[in-house]
Amino acid sequence: MDYSWIKALHIISVIAWMAGLLYLPRLFVYQALVEPGSARAALLKLMQRRLLKAIMNPAMIASWVFGLWMLAVNPGLLDNIWVWVKLAAVVAMTGCHMVFARMRRQLEADDHSRSDKAYRIWNEVPTLLMIVIVIMAVVKPF
């Protein structure tokens, strides 16, 4: 497959993954503000589960597959410090994804041990990581 196609599929996957990473914690905020056991809480749980399982998990896997495929096609990229910084941020983004998956399971079990403010703070983590990743990939400062 042509490198441009791999890169395009990588970018598409990352956009889908980021959409989920930005939206899921917002759903957590909403759920923290509603009565556990209510119809609205049940709907939010359903939305969270579908978002994670149907969009975020496949998009994360695809992002990794296409990203690693680009490195396999062009191993010289690994000679650049910016690639390693980007990879570290992507690993952190994957960790954030896993934290969100755990939070979703806790909310599914009606564990409301975090406040809406805590979820609002977590909502900013993917944005900060995205900024680092995009700067590394586009500006290549190192």
N, CA, C and O atoms as CSV, one atom per row, in Angstrom:
chain,resi,resn,atom,element,x,y,z
A,1,MET,N,N,0.852,-1.179,0.000
A,1,MET,CA,C,0.000,0.000,0.000
A,1,MET,C,C,0.897,1.241,0.000
A,1,MET,O,O,1.933,1.265,0.664
A,2,ASP,N,N,0.503,2.238,-0.725
A,2,ASP,CA,C,1.230,3.493,-0.812
A,2,ASP,C,C,1.280,4.184,0.558
A,2,ASP,O,O,0.294,4.182,1.294
A,3,TYR,N,N,2.425,4.768,0.891
A,3,TYR,CA,C,2.623,5.432,2.184
A,3,TYR,C,C,1.560,6.505,2.435
A,3,TYR,O,O,1.099,6.661,3.566
A,4,SER,N,N,1.173,7.234,1.407
A,4,SER,CA,C,0.162,8.290,1.570
A,4,SER,C,C,-1.170,7.716,2.045
A,4,SER,O,O,-1.863,8.352,2.840
A,5,TRP,N,N,-1.539,6.527,1.571
A,5,TRP,CA,C,-2.774,5.883,2.007
A,5,TRP,C,C,-2.683,5.469,3.471
A,5,TRP,O,O,-3.628,5.646,4.239
A,6,ILE,N,N,-1.540,4.919,3.844
A,6,ILE,CA,C,-1.347,4.516,5.238
A,6,ILE,C,C,-1.457,5.742,6.140
A,6,ILE,O,O,-2.113,5.699,7.181
A,7,LYS,N,N,-0.816,6.825,5.738
A,7,LYS,CA,C,-0.852,8.068,6.519
A,7,LYS,C,C,-2.272,8.620,6.614
A,7,LYS,O,O,-2.696,9.067,7.680
A,8,ALA,N,N,-3.008,8.589,5.499
A,8,ALA,CA,C,-4.391,9.077,5.500
A,8,ALA,C,C,-5.252,8.240,6.450
A,8,ALA,O,O,-6.038,8.792,7.219
A,9,LEU,N,N,-5.108,6.927,6.399
A,9,LEU,CA,C,-5.875,6.059,7.287
A,9,LEU,C,C,-5.478,6.267,8.750
A,9,LEU,O,O,-6.314,6.170,9.648
A,10,HIS,N,N,-4.200,6.552,8.979
A,10,HIS,CA,C,-3.744,6.863,10.333
A,10,HIS,C,C,-4.420,8.135,10.846
A,10,HIS,O,O,-4.915,8.168,11.973
A,11,ILE,N,N,-4.439,9.161,10.031
A,11,ILE,CA,C,-5.043,10.438,10.436
A,11,ILE,C,C,-6.544,10.269,10.686
A,11,ILE,O,O,-7.071,10.805,11.660
A,12,ILE,N,N,-7.229,9.534,9.821
A,12,ILE,CA,C,-8.661,9.287,10.008
A,12,ILE,C,C,-8.903,8.561,11.328
A,12,ILE,O,O,-9.815,8.914,12.075
A,13,SER,N,N,-8.095,7.558,11.612
A,13,SER,CA,C,-8.228,6.799,12.856
A,13,SER,C,C,-7.988,7.684,14.070
A,13,SER,O,O,-8.717,7.607,15.059
A,14,VAL,N,N,-6.966,8.518,13.990
A,14,VAL,CA,C,-6.646,9.409,15.108
A,14,VAL,C,C,-7.780,10.403,15.351
A,14,VAL,O,O,-8.116,10.690,16.500
A,15,ILE,N,N,-8.367,10.927,14.286
A,15,ILE,CA,C,-9.479,11.869,14.455
A,15,ILE,C,C,-10.649,11.189,15.163
A,15,ILE,O,O,-11.250,11.773,16.066
A,16,ALA,N,N,-10.977,9.965,14.763
A,16,ALA,CA,C,-12.069,9.237,15.414
A,16,ALA,C,C,-11.733,8.958,16.880
A,16,ALA,O,O,-12.587,9.100,17.755
A,17,TRP,N,N,-10.491,8.561,17.141
A,17,TRP,CA,C,-10.070,8.278,18.516
A,17,TRP,C,C,-10.163,9.534,19.370
A,17,TRP,O,O,-10.686,9.501,20.484
A,18,MET,N,N,-9.649,10.647,18.839
A,18,MET,CA,C,-9.673,11.903,19.588
A,18,MET,C,C,-11.099,12.377,19.848
A,18,MET,O,O,-11.389,12.908,20.920
A,19,ALA,N,N,-11.974,12.193,18.894
A,19,ALA,CA,C,-13.373,12.590,19.114
A,19,ALA,C,C,-13.927,11.877,20.343
A,19,ALA,O,O,-14.592,12.486,21.180
A,20,GLY,N,N,-13.646,10.590,20.439
A,20,GLY,CA,C,-14.105,9.828,21.599
A,20,GLY,C,C,-13.430,10.251,22.884
A,20,GLY,O,O,-14.079,10.376,23.922
A,21,LEU,N,N,-12.118,10.475,22.818
A,21,LEU,CA,C,-11.370,10.876,24.015
A,21,LEU,C,C,-11.816,12.248,24.534
A,21,LEU,O,O,-11.698,12.529,25.726
A,22,LEU,N,N,-12.315,13.080,23.657
A,22,LEU,CA,C,-12.797,14.394,24.079
A,22,LEU,C,C,-14.253,14.348,24.555
A,22,LEU,O,O,-14.666,15.157,25.386
A,23,TYR,N,N,-15.019,13.404,24.027
A,23,TYR,CA,C,-16.451,13.348,24.357
A,23,TYR,C,C,-16.749,12.474,25.571
A,23,TYR,O,O,-17.622,12.812,26.370
A,24,LEU,N,N,-16.039,11.356,25.723
A,24,LEU,CA,C,-16.346,10.421,26.807
A,24,LEU,C,C,-16.282,11.073,28.196
A,24,LEU,O,O,-17.216,10.906,28.980
A,25,PRO,N,N,-15.218,11.804,28.523
A,25,PRO,CA,C,-15.217,12.419,29.855
A,25,PRO,C,C,-16.302,13.486,30.025
A,25,PRO,O,O,-16.722,13.763,31.148
A,26,ARG,N,N,-16.751,14.079,28.938
A,26,ARG,CA,C,-17.871,15.026,29.021
A,26,ARG,C,C,-19.133,14.269,29.434
A,26,ARG,O,O,-19.936,14.778,30.216
A,27,LEU,N,N,-19.309,13.052,28.907
A,27,LEU,CA,C,-20.434,12.214,29.336
A,27,LEU,C,C,-20.307,11.849,30.807
A,27,LEU,O,O,-21.311,11.745,31.511
A,28,PHE,N,N,-19.074,11.653,31.274
A,28,PHE,CA,C,-18.852,11.374,32.699
A,28,PHE,C,C,-19.307,12.562,33.551
A,28,PHE,O,O,-19.928,12.385,34.599
A,29,VAL,N,N,-18.993,13.764,33.089
A,29,VAL,CA,C,-19.418,14.977,33.812
A,29,VAL,C,C,-20.944,14.980,33.942
A,29,VAL,O,O,-21.486,15.203,35.024
A,30,TYR,N,N,-21.622,14.731,32.825
A,30,TYR,CA,C,-23.083,14.733,32.852
A,30,TYR,C,C,-23.617,13.667,33.805
A,30,TYR,O,O,-24.574,13.908,34.541
A,31,GLN,N,N,-22.990,12.478,33.788
A,31,GLN,CA,C,-23.473,11.409,34.653
A,31,GLN,C,C,-23.233,11.730,36.129
A,31,GLN,O,O,-24.032,11.352,36.987
A,32,ALA,N,N,-22.140,12.422,36.421
A,32,ALA,CA,C,-21.866,12.795,37.814
A,32,ALA,C,C,-22.913,13.768,38.350
A,32,ALA,O,O,-23.077,13.909,39.562
A,33,LEU,N,N,-23.611,14.428,37.452
A,33,LEU,CA,C,-24.595,15.433,37.854
A,33,LEU,C,C,-26.029,14.912,37.899
A,33,LEU,O,O,-26.940,15.646,38.282
A,34,VAL,N,N,-26.241,13.646,37.511
A,34,VAL,CA,C,-27.606,13.101,37.525
A,34,VAL,C,C,-27.747,12.066,38.634
A,34,VAL,O,O,-26.762,11.547,39.159
A,35,GLU,N,N,-28.979,11.789,38.968
A,35,GLU,CA,C,-29.296,10.825,40.021
A,35,GLU,C,C,-28.969,9.404,39.563
A,35,GLU,O,O,-29.460,8.965,38.523
A,36,PRO,N,N,-28.142,8.678,40.331
A,36,PRO,CA,C,-27.876,7.274,39.983
A,36,PRO,C,C,-29.180,6.477,39.914
A,36,PRO,O,O,-30.070,6.644,40.748
A,37,GLY,N,N,-29.274,5.616,38.912
A,37,GLY,CA,C,-30.474,4.802,38.751
A,37,GLY,C,C,-31.573,5.463,37.938
A,37,GLY,O,O,-32.580,4.828,37.623
A,38,SER,N,N,-31.391,6.729,37.596
A,38,SER,CA,C,-32.413,7.437,36.819
A,38,SER,C,C,-32.346,7.011,35.350
A,38,SER,O,O,-31.385,6.382,34.909
A,39,ALA,N,N,-33.385,7.369,34.616
A,39,ALA,CA,C,-33.427,7.061,33.183
A,39,ALA,C,C,-32.288,7.781,32.452
A,39,ALA,O,O,-31.686,7.228,31.532
A,40,ARG,N,N,-32.004,9.000,32.864
A,40,ARG,CA,C,-30.913,9.753,32.233
A,40,ARG,C,C,-29.562,9.077,32.500
A,40,ARG,O,O,-28.717,9.006,31.608
A,41,ALA,N,N,-29.362,8.588,33.715
A,41,ALA,CA,C,-28.122,7.874,34.041
A,41,ALA,C,C,-27.990,6.622,33.188
A,41,ALA,O,O,-26.899,6.311,32.711
A,42,ALA,N,N,-29.084,5.905,32.993
A,42,ALA,CA,C,-29.061,4.695,32.161
A,42,ALA,C,C,-28.705,5.037,30.713
A,42,ALA,O,O,-27.935,4.320,30.074
A,43,LEU,N,N,-29.259,6.122,30.204
A,43,LEU,CA,C,-28.952,6.543,28.841
A,43,LEU,C,C,-27.476,6.936,28.707
A,43,LEU,O,O,-26.824,6.577,27.726
A,44,LEU,N,N,-26.958,7.663,29.681
A,44,LEU,CA,C,-25.547,8.058,29.652
A,44,LEU,C,C,-24.628,6.839,29.703
A,44,LEU,O,O,-23.603,6.808,29.023
A,45,LYS,N,N,-24.985,5.843,30.498
A,45,LYS,CA,C,-24.195,4.608,30.557
A,45,LYS,C,C,-24.171,3.921,29.189
A,45,LYS,O,O,-23.125,3.454,28.738
A,46,LEU,N,N,-25.323,3.865,28.543
A,46,LEU,CA,C,-25.410,3.256,27.222
A,46,LEU,C,C,-24.550,4.022,26.210
A,46,LEU,O,O,-23.818,3.416,25.428
A,47,MET,N,N,-24.641,5.336,26.231
A,47,MET,CA,C,-23.847,6.170,25.316
A,47,MET,C,C,-22.353,5.962,25.552
A,47,MET,O,O,-21.581,5.842,24.601
A,48,GLN,N,N,-21.953,5.920,26.814
A,48,GLN,CA,C,-20.536,5.723,27.146
A,48,GLN,C,C,-20.039,4.371,26.645
A,48,GLN,O,O,-18.973,4.280,26.036
A,49,ARG,N,N,-20.818,3.323,26.906
A,49,ARG,CA,C,-20.415,1.973,26.508
A,49,ARG,C,C,-20.291,1.877,24.985
A,49,ARG,O,O,-19.311,1.331,24.476
A,50,ARG,N,N,-21.256,2.392,24.274
A,50,ARG,CA,C,-21.226,2.326,22.799
A,50,ARG,C,C,-20.080,3.158,22.229
A,50,ARG,O,O,-19.404,2.734,21.291
A,51,LEU,N,N,-19.866,4.333,22.794
A,51,LEU,CA,C,-18.769,5.184,22.330
A,51,LEU,C,C,-17.431,4.471,22.498
A,51,LEU,O,O,-16.611,4.450,21.579
A,52,LEU,N,N,-17.218,3.895,23.665
A,52,LEU,CA,C,-15.949,3.231,23.940
A,52,LEU,C,C,-15.773,1.981,23.077
A,52,LEU,O,O,-14.731,1.800,22.447
A,53,LYS,N,N,-16.778,1.134,23.049
A,53,LYS,CA,C,-16.645,-0.168,22.377
A,53,LYS,C,C,-16.728,-0.065,20.857
A,53,LYS,O,O,-15.991,-0.759,20.157
A,54,ALA,N,N,-17.601,0.780,20.339
A,54,ALA,CA,C,-17.834,0.821,18.892
A,54,ALA,C,C,-16.968,1.835,18.152
A,54,ALA,O,O,-16.725,1.683,16.955
A,55,ILE,N,N,-16.503,2.865,18.850
A,55,ILE,CA,C,-15.732,3.907,18.161
A,55,ILE,C,C,-14.312,3.997,18.707
A,55,ILE,O,O,-13.345,3.857,17.958
A,56,MET,N,N,-14.187,4.228,20.006
A,56,MET,CA,C,-12.864,4.525,20.570
A,56,MET,C,C,-11.902,3.342,20.503
A,56,MET,O,O,-10.762,3.500,20.066
A,57,ASN,N,N,-12.344,2.163,20.929
A,57,ASN,CA,C,-11.429,1.014,20.910
A,57,ASN,C,C,-10.953,0.681,19.492
A,57,ASN,O,O,-9.749,0.540,19.280
A,58,PRO,N,N,-11.863,0.551,18.511
A,58,PRO,CA,C,-11.380,0.283,17.149
A,58,PRO,C,C,-10.498,1.409,16.599
A,58,PRO,O,O,-9.517,1.143,15.906
A,59,ALA,N,N,-10.842,2.657,16.903
A,59,ALA,CA,C,-10.045,3.782,16.401
A,59,ALA,C,C,-8.657,3.798,17.027
A,59,ALA,O,O,-7.675,4.101,16.349
A,60,MET,N,N,-8.566,3.474,18.318
A,60,MET,CA,C,-7.258,3.420,18.967
A,60,MET,C,C,-6.404,2.317,18.334
A,60,MET,O,O,-5.234,2.533,18.020
A,61,ILE,N,N,-6.989,1.156,18.153
A,61,ILE,CA,C,-6.246,0.039,17.547
A,61,ILE,C,C,-5.799,0.406,16.144
A,61,ILE,O,O,-4.648,0.170,15.778
A,62,ALA,N,N,-6.690,0.977,15.360
A,62,ALA,CA,C,-6.343,1.380,13.992
A,62,ALA,C,C,-5.250,2.449,13.991
A,62,ALA,O,O,-4.353,2.413,13.149
A,63,SER,N,N,-5.316,3.391,14.920
A,63,SER,CA,C,-4.285,4.434,15.015
A,63,SER,C,C,-2.919,3.805,15.242
A,63,SER,O,O,-1.939,4.174,14.594
A,64,TRP,N,N,-2.862,2.850,16.168
A,64,TRP,CA,C,-1.600,2.161,16.446
A,64,TRP,C,C,-1.136,1.341,15.241
A,64,TRP,O,O,0.041,1.380,14.882
A,65,VAL,N,N,-2.045,0.608,14.624
A,65,VAL,CA,C,-1.673,-0.240,13.480
A,65,VAL,C,C,-1.113,0.611,12.349
A,65,VAL,O,O,-0.036,0.320,11.829
A,66,PHE,N,N,-1.827,1.650,11.966
A,66,PHE,CA,C,-1.367,2.481,10.854
A,66,PHE,C,C,-0.117,3.281,11.221
A,66,PHE,O,O,0.750,3.493,10.374
A,67,GLY,N,N,-0.018,3.725,12.474
A,67,GLY,CA,C,1.182,4.443,12.904
A,67,GLY,C,C,2.417,3.553,12.874
A,67,GLY,O,O,3.472,3.954,12.382
A,68,LEU,N,N,2.275,2.342,13.406
A,68,LEU,CA,C,3.409,1.407,13.376
A,68,LEU,C,C,3.734,0.962,11.960
A,68,LEU,O,O,4.894,0.721,11.626
A,69,TRP,N,N,2.705,0.854,11.131
A,69,TRP,CA,C,2.920,0.504,9.720
A,69,TRP,C,C,3.746,1.598,9.034
A,69,TRP,O,O,4.645,1.297,8.249
A,70,MET,N,N,3.441,2.860,9.329
A,70,MET,CA,C,4.234,3.954,8.755
A,70,MET,C,C,5.690,3.855,9.191
A,70,MET,O,O,6.596,4.101,8.395
A,71,LEU,N,N,5.917,3.494,10.452
A,71,LEU,CA,C,7.296,3.330,10.931
A,71,LEU,C,C,7.981,2.143,10.260
A,71,LEU,O,O,9.178,2.192,9.976
A,72,ALA,N,N,7.222,1.078,10.006
A,72,ALA,CA,C,7.791,-0.093,9.338
A,72,ALA,C,C,8.179,0.232,7.900
A,72,ALA,O,O,9.196,-0.245,7.398
A,73,VAL,N,N,7.360,1.046,7.248
A,73,VAL,CA,C,7.635,1.442,5.868
A,73,VAL,C,C,8.782,2.439,5.808
A,73,VAL,O,O,9.548,2.454,4.845
A,74,ASN,N,N,8.901,3.270,6.837
A,74,ASN,CA,C,9.916,4.323,6.860
A,74,ASN,C,C,10.670,4.277,8.200
A,74,ASN,O,O,10.504,5.178,9.022
A,75,PRO,N,N,11.501,3.236,8.434
A,75,PRO,CA,C,12.171,3.090,9.735
A,75,PRO,C,C,13.155,4.215,10.051
A,75,PRO,O,O,13.545,4.378,11.207
A,76,GLY,N,N,13.557,4.979,9.066
A,76,GLY,CA,C,14.449,6.112,9.297
A,76,GLY,C,C,13.833,7.170,10.193
A,76,GLY,O,O,14.548,7.980,10.783
A,77,LEU,N,N,12.500,7.169,10.301
A,77,LEU,CA,C,11.833,8.126,11.188
A,77,LEU,C,C,12.300,7.969,12.628
A,77,LEU,O,O,12.334,8.939,13.386
A,78,LEU,N,N,12.660,6.743,13.002
A,78,LEU,CA,C,13.068,6.479,14.385
A,78,LEU,C,C,14.398,7.129,14.752
A,78,LEU,O,O,14.799,7.106,15.916
A,79,ASP,N,N,15.074,7.700,13.778
A,79,ASP,CA,C,16.327,8.417,14.039
A,79,ASP,C,C,16.082,9.833,14.547
A,79,ASP,O,O,17.028,10.545,14.883
A,80,ASN,N,N,14.824,10.240,14.603
A,80,ASN,CA,C,14.461,11.602,14.997
A,80,ASN,C,C,13.904,11.629,16.424
A,80,ASN,O,O,13.080,10.792,16.795
A,81,ILE,N,N,14.360,12.590,17.209
A,81,ILE,CA,C,13.892,12.713,18.592
A,81,ILE,C,C,12.406,13.023,18.637
A,81,ILE,O,O,11.705,12.539,19.526
A,82,TRP,N,N,11.910,13.822,17.694
A,82,TRP,CA,C,10.499,14.193,17.707
A,82,TRP,C,C,9.596,12.968,17.630
A,82,TRP,O,O,8.516,12.962,18.221
A,83,VAL,N,N,10.020,11.931,16.910
A,83,VAL,CA,C,9.208,10.717,16.806
A,83,VAL,C,C,9.082,10.042,18.175
A,83,VAL,O,O,8.012,9.553,18.539
A,84,TRP,N,N,10.184,10.023,18.928
A,84,TRP,CA,C,10.172,9.394,20.243
A,84,TRP,C,C,9.321,10.182,21.231
A,84,TRP,O,O,8.641,9.599,22.076
A,85,VAL,N,N,9.358,11.514,21.124
A,85,VAL,CA,C,8.493,12.345,21.976
A,85,VAL,C,C,7.030,12.098,21.611
A,85,VAL,O,O,6.174,11.970,22.486
A,86,LYS,N,N,6.755,12.034,20.301
A,86,LYS,CA,C,5.388,11.752,19.841
A,86,LYS,C,C,4.935,10.388,20.337
A,86,LYS,O,O,3.819,10.256,20.839
A,87,LEU,N,N,5.780,9.374,20.205
A,87,LEU,CA,C,5.418,8.033,20.663
A,87,LEU,C,C,5.145,8.007,22.168
A,87,LEU,O,O,4.221,7.335,22.625
A,88,ALA,N,N,5.951,8.739,22.927
A,88,ALA,CA,C,5.727,8.805,24.381
A,88,ALA,C,C,4.363,9.430,24.672
A,88,ALA,O,O,3.643,8.967,25.557
A,89,ALA,N,N,4.010,10.468,23.937
A,89,ALA,CA,C,2.701,11.112,24.128
A,89,ALA,C,C,1.570,10.180,23.698
A,89,ALA,O,O,0.502,10.182,24.311
A,90,VAL,N,N,1.792,9.387,22.654
A,90,VAL,CA,C,0.772,8.427,22.207
A,90,VAL,C,C,0.596,7.317,23.244
A,90,VAL,O,O,-0.523,6.869,23.492
A,91,VAL,N,N,1.686,6.882,23.843
A,91,VAL,CA,C,1.586,5.891,24.927
A,91,VAL,C,C,0.794,6.489,26.087
A,91,VAL,O,O,-0.050,5.814,26.676
A,92,ALA,N,N,1.062,7.741,26.415
A,92,ALA,CA,C,0.307,8.422,27.475
A,92,ALA,C,C,-1.172,8.543,27.089
A,92,ALA,O,O,-2.050,8.388,27.937
A,93,MET,N,N,-1.442,8.818,25.815
A,93,MET,CA,C,-2.826,8.909,25.335
A,93,MET,C,C,-3.515,7.551,25.480
A,93,MET,O,O,-4.686,7.481,25.853
A,94,THR,N,N,-2.791,6.483,25.186
A,94,THR,CA,C,-3.343,5.139,25.348
A,94,THR,C,C,-3.628,4.865,26.823
A,94,THR,O,O,-4.645,4.259,27.160
A,95,GLY,N,N,-2.736,5.310,27.697
A,95,GLY,CA,C,-2.979,5.190,29.135
A,95,GLY,C,C,-4.215,5.958,29.554
A,95,GLY,O,O,-5.002,5.473,30.367
A,96,CYS,N,N,-4.392,7.136,29.015
A,96,CYS,CA,C,-5.581,7.946,29.294
A,96,CYS,C,C,-6.838,7.199,28.846
A,96,CYS,O,O,-7.843,7.182,29.558
A,97,HIS,N,N,-6.779,6.592,27.681
A,97,HIS,CA,C,-7.883,5.789,27.159
A,97,HIS,C,C,-8.245,4.688,28.164
A,97,HIS,O,O,-9.419,4.451,28.450
A,98,MET,N,N,-7.216,4.025,28.687
A,98,MET,CA,C,-7.439,2.935,29.644
A,98,MET,C,C,-8.041,3.462,30.963
A,98,MET,O,O,-8.902,2.815,31.558
A,99,VAL,N,N,-7.587,4.620,31.400
A,99,VAL,CA,C,-8.165,5.240,32.602
A,99,VAL,C,C,-9.641,5.546,32.355
A,99,VAL,O,O,-10.478,5.301,33.225
A,100,PHE,N,N,-9.963,6.076,31.188
A,100,PHE,CA,C,-11.356,6.373,30.863
A,100,PHE,C,C,-12.203,5.096,30.825
A,100,PHE,O,O,-13.358,5.099,31.253
A,101,ALA,N,N,-11.626,4.009,30.313
A,101,ALA,CA,C,-12.354,2.737,30.275
A,101,ALA,C,C,-12.664,2.266,31.704
A,101,ALA,O,O,-13.757,1.770,31.981
A,102,ARG,N,N,-11.690,2.429,32.601
A,102,ARG,CA,C,-11.912,2.059,34.005
A,102,ARG,C,C,-12.973,2.966,34.637
A,102,ARG,O,O,-13.844,2.484,35.361
A,103,MET,N,N,-12.905,4.263,34.371
A,103,MET,CA,C,-13.913,5.189,34.892
A,103,MET,C,C,-15.308,4.804,34.401
A,103,MET,O,O,-16.278,4.863,35.157
A,104,ARG,N,N,-15.399,4.410,33.132
A,104,ARG,CA,C,-16.693,4.014,32.577
A,104,ARG,C,C,-17.240,2.803,33.317
A,104,ARG,O,O,-18.427,2.753,33.642
A,105,ARG,N,N,-16.380,1.828,33.582
A,105,ARG,CA,C,-16.830,0.634,34.317
A,105,ARG,C,C,-17.283,0.997,35.728
A,105,ARG,O,O,-18.259,0.440,36.231
A,106,GLN,N,N,-16.580,1.926,36.364
A,106,GLN,CA,C,-16.976,2.355,37.707
A,106,GLN,C,C,-18.330,3.047,37.687
A,106,GLN,O,O,-19.174,2.788,38.545
A,107,LEU,N,N,-18.540,3.917,36.722
A,107,LEU,CA,C,-19.832,4.595,36.617
A,107,LEU,C,C,-20.938,3.603,36.252
A,107,LEU,O,O,-22.075,3.740,36.703
A,108,GLU,N,N,-20.600,2.613,35.438
A,108,GLU,CA,C,-21.576,1.570,35.092
A,108,GLU,C,C,-22.070,0.866,36.361
A,108,GLU,O,O,-23.233,0.474,36.456
A,109,ALA,N,N,-21.156,0.715,37.339
A,109,ALA,CA,C,-21.493,0.068,38.616
A,109,ALA,C,C,-22.017,1.073,39.647
A,109,ALA,O,O,-22.115,0.757,40.833
A,110,ASP,N,N,-22.349,2.273,39.193
A,110,ASP,CA,C,-22.860,3.344,40.061
A,110,ASP,C,C,-21.871,3.767,41.142
A,110,ASP,O,O,-22.268,4.180,42.232
A,111,ASP,N,N,-20.589,3.662,40.835
A,111,ASP,CA,C,-19.536,4.175,41.718
A,111,ASP,C,C,-19.312,5.640,41.344
A,111,ASP,O,O,-18.693,5.949,40.326
A,112,HIS,N,N,-19.818,6.514,42.170
A,112,HIS,CA,C,-19.707,7.954,41.904
A,112,HIS,C,C,-18.695,8.586,42.869
A,112,HIS,O,O,-18.988,9.578,43.536
A,113,SER,N,N,-17.513,7.994,42.925
A,113,SER,CA,C,-16.495,8.472,43.860
A,113,SER,C,C,-15.760,9.713,43.354
A,113,SER,O,O,-15.024,10.345,44.110
A,114,ARG,N,N,-15.953,10.065,42.089
A,114,ARG,CA,C,-15.327,11.276,41.543
A,114,ARG,C,C,-16.400,12.351,41.333
A,114,ARG,O,O,-17.562,12.061,41.048
A,115,SER,N,N,-15.967,13.576,41.485
A,115,SER,CA,C,-16.887,14.701,41.270
A,115,SER,C,C,-16.899,15.080,39.792
A,115,SER,O,O,-16.042,14.662,39.014
A,116,ASP,N,N,-17.887,15.876,39.435
A,116,ASP,CA,C,-17.928,16.376,38.057
A,116,ASP,C,C,-16.683,17.209,37.764
A,116,ASP,O,O,-16.221,17.241,36.623
A,117,LYS,N,N,-16.132,17.882,38.774
A,117,LYS,CA,C,-14.917,18.673,38.588
A,117,LYS,C,C,-13.727,17.770,38.220
A,117,LYS,O,O,-12.920,18.131,37.363
A,118,ALA,N,N,-13.621,16.616,38.855
A,118,ALA,CA,C,-12.538,15.681,38.537
A,118,ALA,C,C,-12.639,15.235,37.085
A,118,ALA,O,O,-11.629,15.150,36.386
A,119,TYR,N,N,-13.860,14.950,36.629
A,119,TYR,CA,C,-14.039,14.542,35.230
A,119,TYR,C,C,-13.732,15.703,34.281
A,119,TYR,O,O,-13.220,15.487,33.182
A,120,ARG,N,N,-14.039,16.915,34.697
A,120,ARG,CA,C,-13.715,18.089,33.867
A,120,ARG,C,C,-12.194,18.233,33.709
A,120,ARG,O,O,-11.707,18.582,32.634
A,121,ILE,N,N,-11.469,17.965,34.767
A,121,ILE,CA,C,-10.000,18.027,34.691
A,121,ILE,C,C,-9.482,16.931,33.761
A,121,ILE,O,O,-8.643,17.192,32.900
A,122,TRP,N,N,-9.983,15.705,33.934
A,122,TRP,CA,C,-9.570,14.607,33.052
A,122,TRP,C,C,-9.905,14.910,31.599
A,122,TRP,O,O,-9.214,14.445,30.693
A,123,ASN,N,N,-10.949,15.679,31.373
A,123,ASN,CA,C,-11.356,16.030,30.015
A,123,ASN,C,C,-10.274,16.824,29.280
A,123,ASN,O,O,-10.247,16.836,28.049
A,124,GLU,N,N,-9.396,17.477,30.013
A,124,GLU,CA,C,-8.346,18.296,29.394
A,124,GLU,C,C,-7.094,17.496,29.038
A,124,GLU,O,O,-6.301,17.934,28.206
A,125,VAL,N,N,-6.910,16.344,29.648
A,125,VAL,CA,C,-5.685,15.560,29.430
A,125,VAL,C,C,-5.490,15.186,27.955
A,125,VAL,O,O,-4.401,15.402,27.424
A,126,PRO,N,N,-6.511,14.631,27.268
A,126,PRO,CA,C,-6.298,14.306,25.857
A,126,PRO,C,C,-5.957,15.528,24.998
A,126,PRO,O,O,-5.197,15.427,24.035
A,127,THR,N,N,-6.518,16.663,25.349
A,127,THR,CA,C,-6.227,17.887,24.589
A,127,THR,C,C,-4.749,18.260,24.707
A,127,THR,O,O,-4.104,18.584,23.710
A,128,LEU,N,N,-4.223,18.214,25.918
A,128,LEU,CA,C,-2.813,18.546,26.124
A,128,LEU,C,C,-1.900,17.564,25.384
A,128,LEU,O,O,-0.920,17.968,24.758
A,129,LEU,N,N,-2.230,16.283,25.461
A,129,LEU,CA,C,-1.427,15.287,24.750
A,129,LEU,C,C,-1.526,15.475,23.237
A,129,LEU,O,O,-0.536,15.326,22.521
A,130,MET,N,N,-2.725,15.801,22.757
A,130,MET,CA,C,-2.915,16.044,21.330
A,130,MET,C,C,-2.053,17.201,20.847
A,130,MET,O,O,-1.485,17.143,19.756
A,131,ILE,N,N,-1.954,18.241,21.648
A,131,ILE,CA,C,-1.119,19.391,21.270
A,131,ILE,C,C,0.331,18.953,21.091
A,131,ILE,O,O,0.976,19.315,20.107
A,132,VAL,N,N,0.836,18.181,22.033
A,132,VAL,CA,C,2.221,17.683,21.934
A,132,VAL,C,C,2.381,16.826,20.680
A,132,VAL,O,O,3.342,17.000,19.930
A,133,ILE,N,N,1.456,15.913,20.449
A,133,ILE,CA,C,1.545,14.998,19.313
A,133,ILE,C,C,1.531,15.760,17.993
A,133,ILE,O,O,2.351,15.490,17.115
A,134,VAL,N,N,0.624,16.694,17.845
A,134,VAL,CA,C,0.518,17.442,16.588
A,134,VAL,C,C,1.764,18.296,16.360
A,134,VAL,O,O,2.271,18.365,15.240
A,135,ILE,N,N,2.254,18.939,17.400
A,135,ILE,CA,C,3.473,19.749,17.239
A,135,ILE,C,C,4.646,18.868,16.824
A,135,ILE,O,O,5.429,19.245,15.952
A,136,MET,N,N,4.769,17.707,17.439
A,136,MET,CA,C,5.867,16.807,17.073
A,136,MET,C,C,5.737,16.353,15.618
A,136,MET,O,O,6.726,16.338,14.886
A,137,ALA,N,N,4.523,15.981,15.193
A,137,ALA,CA,C,4.316,15.444,13.853
A,137,ALA,C,C,4.409,16.507,12.762
A,137,ALA,O,O,4.838,16.211,11.647
A,138,VAL,N,N,4.015,17.729,13.068
A,138,VAL,CA,C,3.966,18.768,12.031
A,138,VAL,C,C,5.196,19.662,12.080
A,138,VAL,O,O,5.840,19.876,11.053
A,139,VAL,N,N,5.533,20.185,13.249
A,139,VAL,CA,C,6.648,21.126,13.372
A,139,VAL,C,C,7.982,20.397,13.403
A,139,VAL,O,O,8.980,20.890,12.878
A,140,LYS,N,N,7.994,19.212,14.027
A,140,LYS,CA,C,9.225,18.418,14.180
A,140,LYS,C,C,10.336,19.268,14.784
A,140,LYS,O,O,11.362,19.487,14.141
A,141,PRO,N,N,10.143,19.756,16.024
A,141,PRO,CA,C,11.083,20.711,16.603
A,141,PRO,C,C,12.439,20.117,16.988
A,141,PRO,O,O,13.380,20.868,17.245
A,142,PHE,N,N,12.559,18.802,17.032
A,142,PHE,CA,C,13.832,18.186,17.421
A,142,PHE,C,C,14.379,17.363,16.271
A,142,PHE,O,O,15.446,16.761,16.396
